Amino acid sequence: MSITLLRHGDTGQRSYRGQLDDPLSELGWQQLRQAVQGGRWDRVVSSSMRRCAEFATELSARRQLPLRLEPGLMEYHFGDWQGVPIETIAEQDPKGLEAFWADPVRHPPPGAETFEAFHQRASLALDRIAQEHPSESVLVITHGGVIRILRCQAEGRSFGEMANTEVHHASLHPLSWMPATA
């Protein structure tokens, strides 16, 4: 089995977008089309959010690959900070933002999804993919936070290290994944 995670492309938004359902910008479409050139997969599984699902739909149709939308791959919910420019958060809650960047698990944004719930839904979604397609190469189109938390788990790193894990728009991340029930 082979799983490759792909972060969605640029949306033109500059804040914690979380579960706001933004479309891709034209740059985002270009980034994704370029990122998958030469890649070979047997199927595509995508977050159900527009910035992932619309490109996944195009790619699967163009390459005649099976596609499944997986709500468990949605981005982290940033609570009260969702959609707020980071500069505004830095002005209104500098200590909270600093604490979040230092240790997002212990210091989540106010009203945010817990990291335990986020980790559980993302890892269960990837477990299902791995169990359902054990001998296939799967492209999983998702979000920066999902990729960070899954990479930390797969690489045996603390979730507190998520902020130090670079995940650029339209970046590919091959992942060794062992389902929890395997």
C-alpha positions in Angstrom: 0.0 0.0 0.0 1.1 3.5 -0.8 -0.4 6.7 0.6 0.6 10.1 -0.6 -0.9 13.1 1.1 -1.4 16.3 -1.0 -2.3 19.6 0.6 -4.8 21.7 -1.3 -3.5 24.8 -3.2 -3.8 28.4 -2.4 -7.2 29.9 -1.6 -6.1 33.6 -1.6 -7.1 33.8 2.1 -4.6 34.8 4.8 -6.0 33.5 8.1 -6.7 30.3 9.9 -9.4 29.1 7.5 -10.2 25.8 9.2 -13.6 24.6 8.3 -14.6 27.6 6.3 -15.4 26.2 2.8 -13.2 28.3 0.6 -12.7 27.6 -3.1 -9.2 27.5 -4.7 -7.8 30.6 -6.2 -6.6 30.3 -9.8 -3.0 30.1 -8.4 -4.2 27.2 -6.2 -5.6 25.3 -9.3 -2.2 25.8 -11.1 -0.2 24.7 -8.0 -2.2 21.4 -7.8 -2.2 20.6 -11.5 1.6 21.0 -11.4 2.0 19.0 -8.2 0.4 15.9 -9.6 2.1 15.9 -13.0 3.9 12.5 -13.4 2.3 11.1 -10.3 0.6 7.7 -10.6 -2.2 6.6 -8.2 -4.9 3.9 -8.3 -7.5 6.1 -6.6 -8.2 9.5 -5.0 -9.7 10.1 -1.6 -10.3 13.7 -0.6 -11.6 16.0 2.1 -15.1 17.0 1.4 -14.2 20.7 1.6 -14.3 22.6 -1.7 -10.6 23.5 -1.8 -9.8 19.8 -1.9 -12.9 18.2 -3.4 -13.2 20.3 -6.5 -9.7 19.5 -7.6 -10.1 15.8 -6.6 -13.2 15.6 -8.8 -11.3 17.1 -11.8 -8.3 14.9 -11.3 -10.3 11.7 -10.9 -12.4 12.4 -14.0 -9.4 13.3 -16.1 -7.5 10.2 -15.1 -10.5 8.0 -14.7 -9.7 7.1 -11.1 -12.2 6.1 -8.4 -12.9 9.0 -6.1 -14.3 9.1 -2.5 -14.9 12.2 -0.4 -14.0 11.6 3.2 -15.4 14.1 5.8 -12.9 12.8 8.4 -10.2 14.5 6.4 -11.6 18.0 7.0 -9.3 20.7 8.4 -9.0 21.5 12.1 -11.7 23.8 13.5 -9.9 26.9 14.8 -12.9 28.0 17.0 -13.0 31.8 17.6 -9.9 32.3 15.4 -11.3 30.7 12.3 -11.3 33.3 9.5 -9.6 36.0 11.6 -6.4 37.4 10.1 -3.3 36.2 12.1 -2.3 39.9 12.5 -5.6 40.6 14.2 -5.2 37.7 16.6 -1.6 38.8 17.3 -3.0 42.3 18.3 -6.0 41.0 20.3 -4.5 37.9 21.9 -0.7 37.9 21.6 -0.1 35.5 24.5 -2.7 33.1 23.3 -1.2 33.0 19.8 2.3 32.6 21.2 1.1 29.7 23.4 -0.7 28.1 20.5 2.4 28.2 18.3 4.6 26.9 21.1 2.2 24.0 22.0 -1.0 23.7 20.0 -2.1 20.6 21.9 -2.1 22.3 25.4 -3.1 25.7 24.2 -5.7 25.5 21.4 -7.6 28.6 20.2 -10.6 29.5 22.2 -13.7 27.4 21.2 -11.5 25.2 18.9 -11.9 21.5 18.3 -9.8 19.5 20.8 -6.6 18.0 19.4 -7.7 14.6 20.7 -10.9 14.8 18.6 -9.1 16.2 15.6 -6.4 13.5 15.8 -9.0 10.7 16.2 -11.1 11.7 13.2 -8.1 12.2 10.9 -6.3 9.0 12.0 -9.6 6.9 11.7 -10.1 8.3 8.2 -6.6 7.2 7.2 -7.1 3.8 8.9 -10.2 3.3 6.8 -8.4 4.2 3.6 -5.5 1.9 4.4 -7.8 -1.0 5.3 -10.1 -0.6 2.3 -7.2 -0.3 -0.2 -4.3 -2.4 1.1 -2.7 -3.1 -2.2 -3.3 0.3 -4.0 -1.5 3.6 -4.4 -3.9 6.2 -3.0 -3.6 10.0 -3.3 -5.2 11.7 -0.3 -6.1 15.3 -0.9 -6.5 17.2 2.4 -5.3 20.2 4.5 -2.2 21.4 6.2 -3.3 20.6 9.8 -4.4 17.1 8.8 -1.1 16.4 7.1 0.8 17.8 10.1 -1.0 15.7 12.7 -0.8 12.5 10.5 2.9 13.0 9.8 3.6 13.5 13.5 1.8 10.2 14.3 3.5 8.3 11.5 6.9 9.7 12.3 6.5 9.1 16.1 6.8 12.8 17.0 4.8 14.7 19.5 1.8 16.6 18.3 3.3 19.7 19.9 5.8 19.6 17.0 3.0 20.2 14.4 3.9 23.9 14.2 7.4 22.9 13.1 6.3 20.7 10.3 6.3 22.5 7.0 3.4 21.8 4.7 3.3 24.2 1.7 0.3 24.6 -0.6 0.1 21.7 -3.1 3.0 19.8 -1.4 3.1 16.0 -1.6 3.9 13.9 1.4 4.4 10.1 1.0 3.4 8.5 4.2 4.1 5.1 5.8 0.8 4.3 7.6 0.0 1.3 9.8 -3.8 1.2 10.6 -4.5 1.0 14.3 -6.5 -2.2 13.9 -3.9 -3.9 11.7 
